[in-house]
């Protein structure tokens, strides 16, 4: 089970730190990712991190502004989102991938006003 939190409203240029807490013993072996879905648009990839944390991946639209990290001792993954833009407004979802199975958490709303 995945529990996302940390969403909210912020002005353009501001920062937010989301978190996704996982239950279960497979978290430390799972690749973790974040996706987002804006109104009227398809869900899109934002960032991901390997099970060890040694590899990270970002969509071009967030590269240089977002940083993903994980704490396997706390079963939590954190995307730090800086220099937020109105186009970052969306519902953000975390996903765990373990043995080719995908598990989704509920979304958390991020709203960036200009």
Residue frames relative to the residue before (quaternion, step in Angstrom):
aa qw qx qy qz dx dy dz
X 1.0000 0.0000 0.0000 0.0000 0.00 0.00 0.00
X 0.1720 -0.7881 0.5879 0.0610 3.55 -0.98 0.95
X 0.0962 -0.7916 0.6031 0.0194 3.56 -0.92 0.95
X 0.1373 -0.8037 0.5772 0.0450 3.56 -0.47 1.23
X 0.0635 0.7868 -0.6110 0.0599 3.55 -1.11 0.71
X 0.6002 0.6071 -0.4081 0.3234 3.54 -1.32 0.06
X 0.4908 0.6637 -0.4428 0.3499 3.58 1.21 -0.06
X 0.1659 0.7827 -0.5906 0.1051 3.53 -1.28 0.21
X 0.5595 -0.5784 0.4703 0.3621 3.51 -1.33 -0.33
X 0.0478 0.7907 -0.6049 0.0812 3.54 -0.96 0.91
X 0.4815 -0.6446 0.5012 0.3187 3.55 -1.18 0.47
X 0.6581 -0.5011 0.3873 0.4073 3.54 -1.24 0.48
X 0.7500 0.3344 -0.2851 0.4943 3.52 -0.93 0.97
X 0.5944 0.5940 -0.3474 0.4162 3.54 1.28 -0.29
X 0.3968 -0.7067 0.5426 0.2207 3.52 -1.37 -0.04
X 0.0300 -0.7535 0.6555 0.0408 3.49 -1.31 0.50
X 0.1746 -0.7552 0.6188 0.1273 3.54 -1.18 0.56
X 0.1879 -0.7742 0.5973 0.0924 3.53 -0.58 1.16
X 0.0945 -0.7663 0.6262 0.1085 3.53 -1.29 0.21
X 0.1252 -0.7560 0.6387 0.0689 3.51 -1.24 0.57
X 0.1247 -0.8032 0.5816 0.0316 3.54 -0.47 1.24
X 0.1750 -0.7998 0.5703 0.0669 3.55 -0.89 0.97
X 0.2465 -0.7263 0.6173 0.1753 3.51 -1.16 0.62
X 0.6353 0.5239 -0.3833 0.4185 3.56 -1.09 0.58
X 0.5432 -0.6693 0.4251 0.2762 3.52 -1.23 0.52
X 0.6106 0.5881 -0.3539 0.3951 3.58 1.23 -0.10
X 0.4114 0.7441 -0.4667 0.2435 3.61 1.21 -0.15
X 0.7027 0.4909 -0.2901 0.4255 3.57 0.77 -1.00
X 0.6909 0.4279 -0.2728 0.5150 3.59 1.26 -0.23
X 0.6060 0.5901 -0.3306 0.4186 3.56 1.29 0.00
X 0.3873 -0.6349 0.6069 0.2802 3.50 -1.19 0.66
X 0.1800 -0.7955 0.5737 0.0749 3.57 -0.90 0.93
X 0.0207 -0.8169 0.5763 -0.0125 3.53 -1.01 0.79
X 0.2507 -0.7295 0.6123 0.1734 3.50 -1.34 0.32
X 0.0661 -0.7618 0.6444 0.0083 3.50 -1.10 0.86
X 0.1324 -0.7871 0.5929 0.1065 3.56 -1.23 0.26
X 0.1315 -0.7779 0.6112 0.0633 3.51 -1.24 0.55
X 0.2036 -0.7715 0.5959 0.0904 3.53 -0.67 1.17
X 0.6549 -0.5159 0.3582 0.4203 3.61 -1.14 0.46
X 0.8395 0.1699 -0.1475 0.4946 3.54 -0.87 0.99
X 0.6848 0.4457 -0.2860 0.5007 3.58 1.25 0.10
X 0.5576 -0.5929 0.4583 0.3571 3.53 -1.27 0.33
X 0.5870 -0.5532 0.4486 0.3849 3.53 -1.24 0.43
X 0.0820 -0.8174 0.5701 0.0087 3.56 -0.91 0.93
X 0.5703 -0.5978 0.4563 0.3305 3.51 -1.23 0.59
X 0.1798 -0.7772 0.5957 0.0941 3.57 -1.07 0.81
X 0.7622 -0.2509 0.2046 0.5606 3.57 0.65 -1.07
X 0.0852 -0.7821 0.6156 0.0461 3.55 -1.30 0.35
X 0.1374 -0.7750 0.6130 0.0680 3.53 -1.27 0.45
X 0.4903 -0.6693 0.4739 0.2951 3.56 -0.97 0.86
X 0.7038 -0.4824 0.3105 0.4190 3.55 -1.27 0.33
X 0.7146 0.4404 -0.2544 0.4804 3.58 1.05 -0.71
X 0.4728 -0.6657 0.4445 0.3685 3.56 1.20 -0.45
X 0.5231 0.6751 -0.3966 0.3366 3.57 1.26 -0.09
X 0.7641 0.2609 -0.1572 0.5686 3.58 1.21 -0.43
X 0.0412 -0.7871 0.6154 -0.0007 3.53 -0.98 0.92
X 0.1561 -0.7834 0.6004 0.0382 3.53 -1.17 0.68
X 0.0519 -0.8102 0.5837 -0.0107 3.56 -1.02 0.84
X 0.4790 -0.5988 0.5515 0.3285 3.50 -1.24 0.54
X 0.6157 -0.5704 0.3919 0.3768 3.57 -1.10 0.67
X 0.6462 0.5670 -0.3191 0.3989 3.56 1.03 -0.78
X 0.7687 0.3273 -0.1834 0.5181 3.60 1.16 -0.45
X 0.4280 0.7212 -0.4564 0.2973 3.56 1.27 -0.16
X 0.7861 0.2786 -0.2319 0.5006 3.54 -0.89 0.97
X 0.7328 0.3742 -0.2265 0.5213 3.58 1.25 -0.31
X 0.7534 0.3088 -0.1677 0.5557 3.58 1.08 -0.74
X 0.0694 -0.7698 0.6332 0.0411 3.55 -1.15 0.69
X 0.1731 -0.7883 0.5847 0.0828 3.56 -0.80 1.05
X 0.0464 0.7809 -0.6212 0.0459 3.56 -1.03 0.79
X 0.1795 -0.7856 0.5818 0.1100 3.56 -1.24 0.25
X 0.1824 -0.7353 0.6426 0.1144 3.50 -1.29 0.54
X 0.2478 -0.8139 0.5070 0.1379 3.58 -0.10 1.24
X 0.5862 0.5676 -0.3768 0.4385 3.59 1.16 -0.44
X 0.7431 0.3479 -0.1974 0.5364 3.57 1.17 -0.61
X 0.3766 -0.7427 0.4751 0.2842 3.59 1.28 0.04
X 0.5595 0.6040 -0.3715 0.4291 3.57 0.99 0.82
X 0.1487 -0.7543 0.6329 0.0912 3.53 -1.15 0.73
X 0.1653 -0.8088 0.5636 0.0286 3.53 -0.98 0.95
X 0.0891 -0.7433 0.6550 0.1032 3.56 -0.90 0.85
X 0.2009 -0.7555 0.6139 0.1094 3.55 -0.73 1.08
X 0.1046 -0.8203 0.5622 0.0087 3.56 -0.57 1.18
X 0.0307 -0.8086 0.5863 -0.0397 3.56 -0.53 1.22
X 0.8199 0.2257 -0.1733 0.4969 3.55 -1.32 0.30
X 0.0935 0.8455 -0.5184 0.0879 3.54 0.93 0.92
X 0.2128 -0.7656 0.6016 0.0819 3.51 -1.17 0.81
X 0.6448 -0.5172 0.3756 0.4192 3.61 -1.14 0.42
X 0.6590 0.5171 -0.3197 0.4429 3.59 1.04 -0.65
X 0.5587 0.5696 -0.3998 0.4511 3.59 1.26 0.03
X 0.4482 0.6939 -0.4497 0.3397 3.58 1.26 -0.12
X 0.3381 0.7100 -0.5449 0.2911 3.56 -0.69 1.12
X 0.4687 -0.5639 0.5612 0.3839 3.50 -1.39 -0.10
X 0.2172 -0.7928 0.5628 0.0871 3.55 -0.76 1.09
X 0.1153 -0.7986 0.5906 0.0119 3.54 -0.93 1.02
X 0.2432 -0.7393 0.5993 0.1874 3.56 -1.08 0.67
X 0.1348 -0.7827 0.6063 0.0394 3.52 -1.19 0.67
X 0.1727 -0.7549 0.6247 0.1002 3.52 -1.07 0.82
X 0.1169 -0.7752 0.6178 0.0609 3.55 -0.98 0.87
X 0.0915 0.7845 -0.5998 0.1278 3.54 -0.64 1.20
X 0.8343 -0.0698 -0.0062 0.5468 3.57 -0.70 1.14
X 0.6955 -0.5071 0.2435 0.4470 3.55 0.96 1.03
X 0.5691 0.5396 -0.4032 0.4715 3.59 1.24 0.25
X 0.2475 -0.7764 0.5678 0.1166 3.55 -1.02 0.90
X 0.0766 -0.7777 0.6238 0.0134 3.54 -1.00 0.89
X 0.1850 -0.8083 0.5553 0.0638 3.54 -0.77 1.07
X 0.3240 -0.7046 0.5930 0.2166 3.52 -1.21 0.62
X 0.5971 -0.5131 0.4374 0.4346 3.54 -1.28 0.03
X 0.5393 -0.6624 0.4161 0.3119 3.58 -1.07 0.52
X 0.1907 -0.7343 0.6320 0.1585 3.50 -1.36 0.25
X 0.4142 -0.7530 0.4651 0.2125 3.56 -0.79 1.07
X 0.0663 -0.7516 0.6554 0.0340 3.53 -1.05 0.89
X 0.0237 -0.7960 0.6041 -0.0288 3.57 -0.76 1.07
X 0.0808 -0.7933 0.6034 0.0044 3.55 -0.73 1.12
X 0.1617 -0.8049 0.5674 0.0632 3.55 -0.63 1.13
X 0.4415 -0.7076 0.4940 0.2456 3.54 -1.10 0.75
